[in-house]
Amino acid sequence: MYEKSKLKEAGYFYSRMVSETDNRDNLLFDLSAFLSSARSVLQYAFKEAQTKSGGPQWYENHITSSKVLAFFKDKRDINVHMQPVQVNQHTSIQSTEVVRSSERIHIKKFDQTGRLIGEYSSEPSEPPPAPEIPPKVTHRFTFPDWYETEDVLQLCHLYLNELQRVAEDGQNNGFLTK
């Protein structure tokens, strides 16, 4: 019944996380709010489904068949009741340097006998000013207890997709109110 509202809320906090990758504290605040709203989707679904015949089994099948749902199932409780969610931060710094060069031409002209008959030298050209390219810094966050390749943002996106799938399936099969 309230799953769609909480999905929208989780989507909002996910978009905040995406925009806060340069600020670890803000990203973690948004992750905490994301975990709470996303977990509510399943809590509402479970509460409603357990009142329907076959509902508890339907719910359990979804949780046990998805590594992502199973992983996130207790994250919110740990975050709220035990300790803030832990993430690893991987920072990459890409620095670009520009090499400047100048040219100078020196021409010697010889006749058919090999005697020097003229010479020209240009002044060295002033190389154009080197553009200043600031280093590119990127941060990637991972859960220390997730052993697949996805980072926090990728995994949270997968979680949102799974929650959407559960809500739609529950509605389509009569376990959840549309």
Backbone as JSON Lines, residues from 0, in Angstrom:
{"i":0,"aa":"M","n":[0.81,-1.19,0.0],"ca":[0.0,0.0,0.0],"c":[0.86,1.26,0.0]}
{"i":1,"aa":"Y","n":[1.88,1.29,0.85],"ca":[2.74,2.47,0.95],"c":[4.1,2.26,0.28]}
{"i":2,"aa":"E","n":[4.23,1.14,-0.4],"ca":[5.52,0.8,-1.0],"c":[5.98,1.85,-2.02]}
{"i":3,"aa":"K","n":[5.06,2.33,-2.85],"ca":[5.43,3.31,-3.89],"c":[5.96,4.59,-3.27]}
{"i":4,"aa":"S","n":[5.35,5.05,-2.2],"ca":[5.79,6.27,-1.53],"c":[7.22,6.1,-1.0]}
{"i":5,"aa":"K","n":[7.49,4.96,-0.38],"ca":[8.82,4.72,0.17],"c":[9.84,4.48,-0.95]}
{"i":6,"aa":"L","n":[9.41,3.91,-2.07],"ca":[10.31,3.77,-3.22],"c":[10.73,5.14,-3.74]}
{"i":7,"aa":"K","n":[9.78,6.06,-3.82],"ca":[10.11,7.43,-4.26],"c":[11.08,8.09,-3.29]}
{"i":8,"aa":"E","n":[10.82,7.89,-2.01],"ca":[11.71,8.46,-0.98],"c":[13.12,7.88,-1.1]}
{"i":9,"aa":"A","n":[13.22,6.57,-1.26],"ca":[14.53,5.93,-1.43],"c":[15.21,6.44,-2.7]}
{"i":10,"aa":"G","n":[14.44,6.61,-3.77],"ca":[15.0,7.15,-5.01],"c":[15.55,8.55,-4.82]}
{"i":11,"aa":"Y","n":[14.86,9.34,-4.02],"ca":[15.33,10.69,-3.73],"c":[16.69,10.64,-3.02]}
{"i":12,"aa":"F","n":[16.79,9.81,-1.99],"ca":[18.05,9.74,-1.25],"c":[19.16,9.11,-2.1]}
{"i":13,"aa":"Y","n":[18.79,8.21,-3.0],"ca":[19.78,7.66,-3.93],"c":[20.34,8.78,-4.82]}
{"i":14,"aa":"S","n":[19.46,9.62,-5.34],"ca":[19.93,10.71,-6.21],"c":[20.82,11.68,-5.42]}
{"i":15,"aa":"R","n":[20.53,11.86,-4.15],"ca":[21.38,12.71,-3.3],"c":[22.76,12.06,-3.13]}
{"i":16,"aa":"M","n":[22.8,10.75,-2.97],"ca":[24.09,10.06,-2.83],"c":[24.92,10.25,-4.09]}
{"i":17,"aa":"V","n":[24.28,10.11,-5.25],"ca":[24.99,10.27,-6.52],"c":[25.61,11.66,-6.62]}
{"i":18,"aa":"S","n":[24.9,12.67,-6.12],"ca":[25.42,14.04,-6.22],"c":[26.41,14.39,-5.11]}
{"i":19,"aa":"E","n":[26.59,13.52,-4.15],"ca":[27.46,13.82,-3.01],"c":[28.71,12.95,-2.94]}
{"i":20,"aa":"T","n":[29.17,12.43,-4.07],"ca":[30.34,11.54,-4.03],"c":[31.63,12.28,-3.65]}
{"i":21,"aa":"D","n":[31.62,13.6,-3.7],"ca":[32.81,14.36,-3.29],"c":[32.77,14.74,-1.82]}
{"i":22,"aa":"N","n":[31.7,14.38,-1.12],"ca":[31.57,14.72,0.29],"c":[31.15,13.46,1.05]}
{"i":23,"aa":"R","n":[32.11,12.79,1.63],"ca":[31.87,11.51,2.28],"c":[30.79,11.6,3.36]}
{"i":24,"aa":"D","n":[30.85,12.63,4.21],"ca":[29.86,12.75,5.28],"c":[28.45,12.85,4.72]}
{"i":25,"aa":"N","n":[28.25,13.73,3.75],"ca":[26.92,13.89,3.17],"c":[26.45,12.61,2.49]}
{"i":26,"aa":"L","n":[27.36,11.93,1.8],"ca":[27.0,10.67,1.17],"c":[26.53,9.66,2.22]}
{"i":27,"aa":"L","n":[27.23,9.59,3.34],"ca":[26.85,8.65,4.4],"c":[25.52,9.03,5.04]}
{"i":28,"aa":"F","n":[25.25,10.33,5.2],"ca":[23.94,10.76,5.73],"c":[22.83,10.31,4.78]}
{"i":29,"aa":"D","n":[23.05,10.53,3.49],"ca":[22.04,10.14,2.5],"c":[21.9,8.63,2.41]}
{"i":30,"aa":"L","n":[23.01,7.91,2.56],"ca":[22.95,6.44,2.56],"c":[22.12,5.94,3.74]}
{"i":31,"aa":"S","n":[22.3,6.55,4.9],"ca":[21.52,6.16,6.08],"c":[20.03,6.37,5.82]}
{"i":32,"aa":"A","n":[19.66,7.51,5.28],"ca":[18.25,7.78,4.98],"c":[17.74,6.84,3.89]}
{"i":33,"aa":"F","n":[18.58,6.54,2.9],"ca":[18.22,5.6,1.84],"c":[17.91,4.23,2.43]}
{"i":34,"aa":"L","n":[18.79,3.77,3.32],"ca":[18.59,2.44,3.91],"c":[17.27,2.36,4.66]}
{"i":35,"aa":"S","n":[16.94,3.41,5.39],"ca":[15.68,3.41,6.16],"c":[14.46,3.4,5.25]}
{"i":36,"aa":"S","n":[14.45,4.27,4.26],"ca":[13.28,4.33,3.39],"c":[13.17,3.08,2.51]}
{"i":37,"aa":"A","n":[14.3,2.58,2.03],"ca":[14.27,1.39,1.19],"c":[13.82,0.17,1.99]}
{"i":38,"aa":"R","n":[14.29,0.04,3.22],"ca":[13.88,-1.09,4.05],"c":[12.38,-1.05,4.34]}
{"i":39,"aa":"S","n":[11.84,0.17,4.46],"ca":[10.4,0.31,4.73],"c":[9.56,-0.3,3.61]}
{"i":40,"aa":"V","n":[10.07,-0.28,2.38],"ca":[9.34,-0.88,1.26],"c":[9.06,-2.34,1.57]}
{"i":41,"aa":"L","n":[10.08,-3.06,2.0],"ca":[9.9,-4.48,2.29],"c":[9.12,-4.71,3.57]}
{"i":42,"aa":"Q","n":[9.29,-3.84,4.55],"ca":[8.53,-4.0,5.79],"c":[7.04,-3.82,5.53]}
{"i":43,"aa":"Y","n":[6.68,-2.82,4.75],"ca":[5.27,-2.63,4.39],"c":[4.76,-3.82,3.58]}
{"i":44,"aa":"A","n":[5.58,-4.28,2.64],"ca":[5.17,-5.41,1.8],"c":[4.96,-6.66,2.66]}
{"i":45,"aa":"F","n":[5.86,-6.91,3.59],"ca":[5.73,-8.08,4.46],"c":[4.47,-7.99,5.31]}
{"i":46,"aa":"K","n":[4.24,-6.83,5.9],"ca":[3.07,-6.66,6.78],"c":[1.78,-6.92,6.02]}
{"i":47,"aa":"E","n":[1.7,-6.39,4.79],"ca":[0.48,-6.57,4.01],"c":[0.38,-8.0,3.47]}
{"i":48,"aa":"A","n":[1.49,-8.56,3.0],"ca":[1.46,-9.89,2.39],"c":[1.13,-10.99,3.4]}
{"i":49,"aa":"Q","n":[1.52,-10.8,4.66],"ca":[1.27,-11.87,5.62],"c":[-0.21,-12.01,5.96]}
{"i":50,"aa":"T","n":[-1.03,-11.06,5.54],"ca":[-2.48,-11.17,5.76],"c":[-3.17,-11.93,4.64]}
{"i":51,"aa":"K","n":[-2.43,-12.29,3.59],"ca":[-2.99,-12.96,2.42],"c":[-2.49,-14.4,2.37]}
{"i":52,"aa":"S","n":[-3.32,-15.27,1.87],"ca":[-2.93,-16.67,1.71],"c":[-1.74,-16.76,0.75]}
{"i":53,"aa":"G","n":[-0.68,-17.4,1.17],"ca":[0.52,-17.54,0.35],"c":[1.44,-16.33,0.41]}
{"i":54,"aa":"G","n":[1.01,-15.28,1.07],"ca":[1.79,-14.04,1.14],"c":[3.15,-14.19,1.81]}
{"i":55,"aa":"P","n":[3.18,-14.83,2.99],"ca":[4.49,-14.98,3.64],"c":[5.49,-15.75,2.79]}
{"i":56,"aa":"Q","n":[5.03,-16.8,2.13],"ca":[5.93,-17.58,1.27],"c":[6.38,-16.77,0.06]}
{"i":57,"aa":"W","n":[5.44,-16.01,-0.52],"ca":[5.78,-15.13,-1.64],"c":[6.89,-14.16,-1.22]}
{"i":58,"aa":"Y","n":[6.73,-13.54,-0.06],"ca":[7.71,-12.59,0.45],"c":[9.06,-13.28,0.66]}
{"i":59,"aa":"E","n":[9.04,-14.39,1.35],"ca":[10.29,-15.11,1.65],"c":[11.01,-15.55,0.38]}
{"i":60,"aa":"N","n":[10.25,-15.98,-0.62],"ca":[10.86,-16.38,-1.9],"c":[11.63,-15.22,-2.53]}
{"i":61,"aa":"H","n":[11.07,-14.03,-2.47],"ca":[11.76,-12.87,-3.03],"c":[13.05,-12.57,-2.27]}
{"i":62,"aa":"I","n":[12.98,-12.61,-0.96],"ca":[14.17,-12.28,-0.15],"c":[15.28,-13.31,-0.37]}
{"i":63,"aa":"T","n":[14.93,-14.58,-0.37],"ca":[15.96,-15.61,-0.48],"c":[16.48,-15.79,-1.91]}
{"i":64,"aa":"S","n":[15.73,-15.33,-2.91],"ca":[16.19,-15.52,-4.29],"c":[17.04,-14.36,-4.79]}
{"i":65,"aa":"S","n":[17.22,-13.32,-3.99],"ca":[17.99,-12.15,-4.43],"c":[19.13,-11.89,-3.47]}
{"i":66,"aa":"K","n":[20.36,-11.97,-3.97],"ca":[21.53,-11.66,-3.14],"c":[21.47,-10.21,-2.66]}
{"i":67,"aa":"V","n":[20.96,-9.33,-3.5],"ca":[20.91,-7.9,-3.16],"c":[19.91,-7.66,-2.03]}
{"i":68,"aa":"L","n":[18.7,-8.23,-2.15],"ca":[17.71,-8.05,-1.09],"c":[18.2,-8.67,0.22]}
{"i":69,"aa":"A","n":[18.79,-9.84,0.14],"ca":[19.3,-10.5,1.34],"c":[20.41,-9.66,1.98]}
{"i":70,"aa":"F","n":[21.28,-9.08,1.16],"ca":[22.38,-8.26,1.69],"c":[21.86,-7.04,2.44]}
{"i":71,"aa":"F","n":[20.88,-6.36,1.85],"ca":[20.38,-5.12,2.46],"c":[19.37,-5.36,3.59]}
{"i":72,"aa":"K","n":[18.87,-6.57,3.73],"ca":[17.79,-6.84,4.68],"c":[18.1,-6.3,6.08]}
{"i":73,"aa":"D","n":[19.3,-6.52,6.58],"ca":[19.62,-6.1,7.94],"c":[20.47,-4.83,8.02]}
{"i":74,"aa":"K","n":[20.85,-4.27,6.88],"ca":[21.69,-3.07,6.87],"c":[21.05,-1.91,7.64]}
{"i":75,"aa":"R","n":[19.77,-1.69,7.44],"ca":[19.08,-0.58,8.11],"c":[19.08,-0.79,9.61]}
{"i":76,"aa":"D","n":[18.78,-2.02,10.06],"ca":[18.73,-2.29,11.49],"c":[20.1,-2.08,12.14]}
{"i":77,"aa":"I","n":[21.14,-2.55,11.49],"ca":[22.49,-2.35,12.0],"c":[22.81,-0.86,12.05]}
{"i":78,"aa":"N","n":[22.45,-0.15,10.98],"ca":[22.73,1.29,10.89],"c":[22.0,2.08,11.98]}
{"i":79,"aa":"V","n":[20.77,1.68,12.28],"ca":[19.96,2.42,13.26],"c":[20.29,1.99,14.69]}
{"i":80,"aa":"H","n":[20.47,0.69,14.93],"ca":[20.54,0.2,16.3],"c":[21.94,-0.16,16.8]}
{"i":81,"aa":"M","n":[22.9,-0.36,15.89],"ca":[24.21,-0.82,16.34],"c":[25.33,0.18,16.05]}
{"i":82,"aa":"Q","n":[25.49,0.51,14.79],"ca":[26.55,1.44,14.39],"c":[26.25,1.99,13.0]}
{"i":83,"aa":"P","n":[26.77,3.18,12.71],"ca":[26.55,3.71,11.36],"c":[27.12,2.75,10.31]}
{"i":84,"aa":"V","n":[26.46,2.73,9.18],"ca":[26.89,1.84,8.1],"c":[28.34,2.16,7.72]}
{"i":85,"aa":"Q","n":[29.11,1.11,7.49],"ca":[30.52,1.26,7.15],"c":[30.73,1.15,5.64]}
{"i":86,"aa":"V","n":[31.53,2.03,5.1],"ca":[31.91,1.94,3.69],"c":[33.41,2.2,3.58]}
{"i":87,"aa":"N","n":[34.01,1.59,2.57],"ca":[35.4,1.88,2.23],"c":[35.4,2.95,1.15]}
{"i":88,"aa":"Q","n":[36.39,3.82,1.2],"ca":[36.51,4.88,0.19],"c":[37.79,4.65,-0.6]}
{"i":89,"aa":"H","n":[37.66,4.66,-1.91],"ca":[38.79,4.52,-2.82],"c":[38.87,5.83,-3.61]}
{"i":90,"aa":"T","n":[39.97,6.53,-3.5],"ca":[40.12,7.82,-4.17],"c":[41.16,7.69,-5.27]}
{"i":91,"aa":"S","n":[40.81,8.16,-6.46],"ca":[41.74,8.18,-7.6],"c":[42.02,9.63,-7.96]}
{"i":92,"aa":"I","n":[43.28,9.91,-8.2],"ca":[43.67,11.25,-8.63],"c":[44.38,11.12,-9.97]}
{"i":93,"aa":"Q","n":[43.85,11.8,-10.96],"ca":[44.43,11.79,-12.3],"c":[45.02,13.16,-12.56]}
{"i":94,"aa":"S","n":[46.32,13.2,-12.77],"ca":[47.0,14.47,-13.01],"c":[47.49,14.5,-14.46]}
{"i":95,"aa":"T","n":[47.29,15.63,-15.12],"ca":[47.72,15.79,-16.5],"c":[48.76,16.9,-16.57]}
{"i":96,"aa":"E","n":[49.87,16.63,-17.19],"ca":[50.9,17.64,-17.39],"c":[51.01,17.94,-18.88]}
{"i":97,"aa":"V","n":[51.24,19.2,-19.2],"ca":[51.38,19.62,-20.59],"c":[52.84,19.94,-20.84]}
{"i":98,"aa":"V","n":[53.38,19.37,-21.9],"ca":[54.76,19.64,-22.29],"c":[54.75,20.72,-23.37]}
{"i":99,"aa":"R","n":[55.56,21.75,-23.17],"ca":[55.64,22.84,-24.14],"c":[56.97,22.72,-24.88]}
{"i":100,"aa":"S","n":[56.95,23.06,-26.15],"ca":[58.2,23.05,-26.92],"c":[58.22,24.27,-27.84]}
{"i":101,"aa":"S","n":[59.43,24.62,-28.27],"ca":[59.55,25.73,-29.22],"c":[60.35,25.23,-30.42]}
{"i":102,"aa":"E","n":[60.27,25.98,-31.51],"ca":[60.96,25.59,-32.74],"c":[61.95,26.67,-33.14]}
{"i":103,"aa":"R","n":[63.02,26.23,-33.78],"ca":[63.98,27.13,-34.37],"c":[64.43,26.49,-35.68]}
{"i":104,"aa":"I","n":[64.45,27.28,-36.72],"ca":[64.86,26.75,-38.03],"c":[66.22,27.34,-38.39]}
{"i":105,"aa":"H","n":[67.09,26.44,-38.84],"ca":[68.41,26.89,-39.33],"c":[68.6,26.29,-40.72]}
{"i":106,"aa":"I","n":[68.71,27.18,-41.72],"ca":[68.82,26.74,-43.12],"c":[70.17,27.16,-43.66]}
{"i":107,"aa":"K","n":[70.85,26.2,-44.3],"ca":[72.1,26.51,-45.0],"c":[71.9,26.18,-46.47]}
{"i":108,"aa":"K","n":[72.35,27.13,-47.35],"ca":[72.2,26.95,-48.79],"c":[73.61,26.8,-49.39]}
{"i":109,"aa":"F","n":[73.78,25.74,-50.18],"ca":[75.08,25.46,-50.78],"c":[74.94,25.46,-52.3]}
{"i":110,"aa":"D","n":[76.05,25.84,-52.97],"ca":[76.02,25.75,-54.43],"c":[76.4,24.34,-54.84]}
{"i":111,"aa":"Q","n":[76.54,24.12,-56.16],"ca":[76.8,22.77,-56.68],"c":[78.16,22.22,-56.27]}
{"i":112,"aa":"T","n":[79.05,23.08,-55.87],"ca":[80.39,22.61,-55.46],"c":[80.46,22.36,-53.97]}
{"i":113,"aa":"G","n":[79.4,22.7,-53.27],"ca":[79.4,22.48,-51.82],"c":[79.78,23.7,-51.02]}
{"i":114,"aa":"R","n":[79.96,24.83,-51.72],"ca":[80.34,26.06,-51.01],"c":[79.09,26.7,-50.43]}
{"i":115,"aa":"L","n":[79.17,27.13,-49.15],"ca":[78.07,27.8,-48.47],"c":[77.81,29.13,-49.14]}
{"i":116,"aa":"I","n":[76.59,29.34,-49.62],"ca":[76.27,30.61,-50.28],"c":[75.2,31.39,-49.51]}
{"i":117,"aa":"G","n":[74.63,30.84,-48.5],"ca":[73.62,31.56,-47.72],"c":[73.23,30.78,-46.47]}
{"i":118,"aa":"E","n":[72.77,31.53,-45.53],"ca":[72.39,30.91,-44.27],"c":[71.26,31.74,-43.64]}
{"i":119,"aa":"Y","n":[70.32,31.04,-43.03],"ca":[69.21,31.72,-42.38],"c":[68.88,31.0,-41.07]}
{"i":120,"aa":"S","n":[68.66,31.75,-40.06],"ca":[68.22,31.19,-38.78],"c":[67.04,31.99,-38.28]}
{"i":121,"aa":"S","n":[66.06,31.26,-37.82],"ca":[64.9,31.94,-37.22],"c":[65.12,32.01,-35.71]}
{"i":122,"aa":"E","n":[64.43,32.95,-35.11],"ca":[64.46,33.03,-33.65],"c":[63.56,31.91,-33.1]}
{"i":123,"aa":"P","n":[63.89,31.39,-31.95],"ca":[63.03,30.36,-31.37],"c":[61.63,30.92,-31.15]}
{"i":124,"aa":"S","n":[60.65,30.13,-31.52],"ca":[59.27,30.56,-31.3],"c":[58.92,30.4,-29.83]}
{"i":125,"aa":"E","n":[58.1,31.29,-29.36],"ca":[57.63,31.2,-27.98],"c":[56.49,30.19,-27.96]}
{"i":126,"aa":"P","n":[56.61,29.16,-27.17],"ca":[55.52,28.18,-27.14],"c":[54.26,28.81,-26.53]}
{"i":127,"aa":"P","n":[53.13,28.32,-26.96],"ca":[51.9,28.86,-26.38],"c":[51.86,28.54,-24.88]}
{"i":128,"aa":"P","n":[51.17,29.36,-24.13],"ca":[51.1,29.07,-22.69],"c":[50.4,27.73,-22.46]}
{"i":129,"aa":"A","n":[50.92,27.01,-21.5],"ca":[50.35,25.7,-21.19],"c":[49.05,25.89,-20.43]}
{"i":130,"aa":"P","n":[48.01,25.21,-20.87],"ca":[46.75,25.31,-20.12],"c":[46.92,24.64,-18.75]}
{"i":131,"aa":"E","n":[46.3,25.21,-17.76],"ca":[46.36,24.61,-16.43],"c":[45.2,23.63,-16.3]}
{"i":132,"aa":"I","n":[45.54,22.39,-16.13],"ca":[44.52,21.34,-16.03],"c":[44.54,20.84,-14.58]}
{"i":133,"aa":"P","n":[43.47,21.13,-13.86],"ca":[43.45,20.66,-12.46],"c":[43.37,19.14,-12.41]}
{"i":134,"aa":"P","n":[43.88,18.56,-11.35],"ca":[43.77,17.1,-11.22],"c":[42.31,16.68,-11.12]}
{"i":135,"aa":"K","n":[42.02,15.52,-11.66],"ca":[40.67,14.96,-11.59],"c":[40.64,13.97,-10.42]}
{"i":136,"aa":"V","n":[39.79,14.26,-9.45],"ca":[39.69,13.42,-8.25],"c":[38.34,12.71,-8.29]}
{"i":137,"aa":"T","n":[38.36,11.4,-8.17],"ca":[37.11,10.63,-8.11],"c":[37.14,9.73,-6.87]}
{"i":138,"aa":"H","n":[35.97,9.58,-6.28],"ca":[35.83,8.74,-5.1],"c":[34.88,7.59,-5.43]}
{"i":139,"aa":"R","n":[35.25,6.43,-4.99],"ca":[34.41,5.24,-5.16],"c":[34.24,4.62,-3.78]}
{"i":140,"aa":"F","n":[33.0,4.33,-3.43],"ca":[32.7,3.78,-2.12],"c":[32.23,2.34,-2.27]}
{"i":141,"aa":"T","n":[32.69,1.48,-1.37],"ca":[32.29,0.08,-1.4],"c":[31.91,-0.37,0.02]}
{"i":142,"aa":"F","n":[31.04,-1.37,0.08],"ca":[30.71,-1.99,1.36],"c":[31.79,-3.03,1.65]}
{"i":143,"aa":"P","n":[32.37,-3.02,2.85],"ca":[33.43,-3.99,3.15],"c":[32.93,-5.43,3.18]}
{"i":144,"aa":"D","n":[31.63,-5.64,3.36],"ca":[31.1,-6.99,3.45],"c":[30.37,-7.43,2.19]}
{"i":145,"aa":"W","n":[30.54,-6.71,1.09],"ca":[29.97,-7.12,-0.2],"c":[31.14,-7.57,-1.06]}
{"i":146,"aa":"Y","n":[31.11,-8.82,-1.5],"ca":[32.29,-9.4,-2.16],"c":[32.13,-9.5,-3.67]}
{"i":147,"aa":"E","n":[31.18,-8.79,-4.21],"ca":[31.02,-8.73,-5.66],"c":[31.7,-7.45,-6.15]}
{"i":148,"aa":"T","n":[31.51,-7.1,-7.42],"ca":[32.23,-5.97,-8.01],"c":[31.53,-4.62,-7.85]}
{"i":149,"aa":"E","n":[30.25,-4.62,-7.48],"ca":[29.5,-3.37,-7.44],"c":[29.95,-2.48,-6.28]}
{"i":150,"aa":"D","n":[29.99,-1.16,-6.55],"ca":[30.26,-0.21,-5.48],"c":[28.94,0.17,-4.82]}
{"i":151,"aa":"V","n":[28.98,1.06,-3.84],"ca":[27.79,1.43,-3.08],"c":[26.69,1.96,-3.99]}
{"i":152,"aa":"L","n":[27.04,2.86,-4.89],"ca":[26.01,3.45,-5.77],"c":[25.41,2.41,-6.7]}
{"i":153,"aa":"Q","n":[26.23,1.56,-7.27],"ca":[25.71,0.52,-8.16],"c":[24.81,-0.45,-7.39]}
{"i":154,"aa":"L","n":[25.24,-0.82,-6.21],"ca":[24.49,-1.78,-5.42],"c":[23.16,-1.17,-4.94]}
{"i":155,"aa":"C","n":[23.18,0.09,-4.54],"ca":[21.93,0.75,-4.13],"c":[20.97,0.87,-5.32]}
{"i":156,"aa":"H","n":[21.51,1.11,-6.49],"ca":[20.67,1.17,-7.7],"c":[20.03,-0.2,-7.96]}
{"i":157,"aa":"L","n":[20.81,-1.26,-7.84],"ca":[20.27,-2.61,-8.0],"c":[19.19,-2.89,-6.95]}
{"i":158,"aa":"Y","n":[19.42,-2.43,-5.74],"ca":[18.45,-2.61,-4.65],"c":[17.14,-1.91,-4.99]}
{"i":159,"aa":"L","n":[17.22,-0.68,-5.47],"ca":[16.0,0.04,-5.88],"c":[15.24,-0.74,-6.95]}
{"i":160,"aa":"N","n":[15.97,-1.26,-7.93],"ca":[15.34,-2.04,-8.99],"c":[14.66,-3.3,-8.44]}
{"i":161,"aa":"E","n":[15.33,-3.96,-7.5],"ca":[14.76,-5.17,-6.89],"c":[13.51,-4.82,-6.09]}
{"i":162,"aa":"L","n":[13.56,-3.72,-5.35],"ca":[12.39,-3.31,-4.57],"c":[11.2,-3.0,-5.48]}
{"i":163,"aa":"Q","n":[11.49,-2.34,-6.59],"ca":[10.45,-2.03,-7.57],"c":[9.84,-3.32,-8.12]}
{"i":164,"aa":"R","n":[10.71,-4.29,-8.4],"ca":[10.26,-5.57,-8.94],"c":[9.37,-6.3,-7.93]}
{"i":165,"aa":"V","n":[9.77,-6.29,-6.66],"ca":[8.97,-6.95,-5.61],"c":[7.61,-6.27,-5.49]}
{"i":166,"aa":"A","n":[7.6,-4.94,-5.45],"ca":[6.33,-4.21,-5.31],"c":[5.4,-4.49,-6.49]}
{"i":167,"aa":"E","n":[5.93,-4.47,-7.69],"ca":[5.11,-4.74,-8.88],"c":[4.6,-6.18,-8.88]}
{"i":168,"aa":"D","n":[5.48,-7.11,-8.54],"ca":[5.08,-8.51,-8.51],"c":[4.0,-8.73,-7.44]}
{"i":169,"aa":"G","n":[4.17,-8.11,-6.29],"ca":[3.17,-8.24,-5.23],"c":[1.82,-7.67,-5.63]}
{"i":170,"aa":"Q","n":[1.84,-6.55,-6.34],"ca":[0.59,-5.96,-6.81],"c":[-0.05,-6.83,-7.89]}
{"i":171,"aa":"N","n":[0.77,-7.29,-8.83],"ca":[0.25,-8.12,-9.92],"c":[-0.32,-9.45,-9.44]}
{"i":172,"aa":"N","n":[0.2,-9.96,-8.34],"ca":[-0.25,-11.25,-7.82],"c":[-1.22,-11.12,-6.65]}
{"i":173,"aa":"G","n":[-1.66,-9.91,-6.35],"ca":[-2.68,-9.7,-5.33],"c":[-2.21,-9.73,-3.9]}
{"i":174,"aa":"F","n":[-0.89,-9.73,-3.68],"ca":[-0.39,-9.73,-2.31],"c":[-0.29,-8.31,-1.76]}
{"i":175,"aa":"L","n":[-0.16,-7.33,-2.66],"ca":[-0.03,-5.93,-2.24],"c":[-1.08,-5.09,-2.94]}
{"i":176,"aa":"T","n":[-1.56,-4.08,-2.25],"ca":[-2.55,-3.16,-2.79],"c":[-1.89,-2.24,-3.81]}
{"i":177,"aa":"K","n":[-2.61,-1.97,-4.9],"ca":[-2.05,-1.08,-5.93],"c":[-2.16,0.36,-5.51]}
